[in-house]
Each structure stands twice: as C-alpha cells, then as structure tokens.
Amino acid sequence: MLVPPWLESLLSAAFFTICPRHRDAPRNECNMYCLDCMNDAFCFYCRSSRHKDHPVIQIRRSSYHDVVRVTEIQKVLDISEVQTYVINSARVLFLNERPQPKGSSTTGGKGVSHLCEVCGRSLLDPFRFCSLGCKLVAIKRNGGGTSFMINSKNNNEEEISGGRRLGSKEEEEEQLREGIRQQEIMYSSNTPPTHSNSRRRKGIPHRAPFGT
C-alpha cells in the first residue's frame, strides 16, 4: 500500500472553519485532524473531549494555504521528495497544490532549475513535488517511483529516527543546563560566606578596659 487510508481525506478536509459544537468558544477554529477517525476537521475542544488518545495532526496556515509542520507529519508519512519551507522558524510543507503566481508558466522562468513534476511550480531545492497533494497525484497515476509509507524507505526511517534522537539529545542537554543553573542559584543563596563572616565574628566581642 503506497498511500495511507487517511491521507486523501486529510487533503480534502476544510480547515479553519468555525466548529459547530463550540461556536461561542475562543479557540473554535477547526485546525486539527484525527488519523484514526478520518472524519472532518475539528477544534481544540473536540480534541480534548473526543480524540484525547488518538493520533492528531494540527494544520497551520501560510498566506491562506494549509501547511503542516515537518516534525509532525514525518512521523506518519514518508515526505521525501516534497519541497519544505521555513516559516516562523518552523519547517513546514504545503498540503495541496497552490495557484501559480501571476505571469508565471509551468515551464518556469529564467534561472529556475527545479519544477514540480505534477503542477510545474518552481521549487527552491531539488525536490520532485511542491506539496503532499502533488506527490499523491504522481503515485495514483503510475506509482511515481515513490510512496508515502515510511517502511517503504529504510533511509527515510533512519533520517526520522535520527531527528528524534537529535531532539531528545537537545532536550536532555537543555535540562542538564537548567539543572546546573538551579544548583548554582541554590548554592549561592544557601551557602553562607564563611570567610567574611568568620572575620567579622572575631572582631565582634569587645571587653571593657580594666578599671584603675
């Protein structure tokens, strides 16, 4: 199986609509999708009440287009050969094909060396597709020589697991640094300055001079 059963439903879902169950709540945008239920998008409150223990992906927006963070989607999909972008300090990729910019053509302009194999959009790096949707089209046409299933590529599994190990290592290092800072604070606040105090204590007792 080259495509997981929930992917097409995810790509066709309507995100950032108002949740009908929580119209009056402040965080009522439907920007989440459950990989188990494979239904419509839902909001923050629906996740807490109906999808608490389910695998859920959060969708974000960039220039009115739906994106997903690489750190989330790479755990469940082989996203190799799809162009990624850095937006707000996070690496993301687009869910679906976007309209071509005005004045551009599917053959690309001067200096454009990388194009999406499905829609012809110019790419920044040597990838094959501009979005998950375009990769899906290529797979459905003739297999496209690629797949969304993580187990289909051992090298992709290694990249993902390596990324997780890197994240865990960074987290451990941050915790270690925080622990050292806390120890330094505790030491400076709890340890009395023995040398200066001891000198002052020696000078405190004064005896009255003997009378004559």
C-alpha positions, 0 to 999 in steps of 0.5 A, a space after each residue: 500500500 503506497 498511500 495511507 487510508 487517511 491521507 486523501 481525506 486529510 487533503 480534502 478536509 476544510 480547515 479553519 472553519 468555525 466548529 459547530 459544537 463550540 461556536 461561542 468558544 475562543 479557540 473554535 477554529 477547526 485546525 486539527 485532524 484525527 488519523 484514526 477517525 478520518 472524519 472532518 476537521 475539528 477544534 481544540 475542544 473536540 480534541 480534548 473531549 473526543 480524540 484525547 488518545 488518538 493520533 492528531 495532526 494540527 494544520 497551520 496556515 501560510 498566506 491562506 494555504 494549509 501547511 503542516 509542520 515537518 516534525 509532525 507529519 514525518 512521523 506518519 508519512 514518508 515526505 521525501 521528495 516534497 519541497 519544505 519551507 521555513 516559516 516562523 522558524 518552523 519547517 513546514 510543507 504545503 498540503 495541496 497544490 497552490 495557484 501559480 503566481 501571476 505571469 508565471 508558466 509551468 515551464 518556469 522562468 529564467 534561472 529556475 532549475 527545479 519544477 514540480 513534476 505534477 503542477 510545474 511550480 518552481 521549487 527552491 531545492 531539488 525536490 520532485 513535488 511542491 506539496 503532499 497533494 502533488 506527490 499523491 497525484 504522481 503515485 495514483 497515476 503510475 506509482 511515481 517511483 515513490 510512496 508515502 509509507 515510511 517502511 517503504 524507505 529504510 533511509 527515510 526511517 533512519 533520517 526520522 529516527 535520527 531527528 528524534 534522537 537529535 531532539 531528545 539529545 537537545 532536550 536532555 542537554 537543555 535540562 542538564 543546563 537548567 539543572 546546573 543553573 538551579 544548583 548554582 542559584 541554590 548554592 549561592 543563596 544557601 551557602 553562607 560566606 564563611 570567610 567574611 563572616 568568620 572575620 567579622 565574628 572575631 572582631 565582634 566581642 569587645 571587653 571593657 578596659 580594666 578599671 584603675 
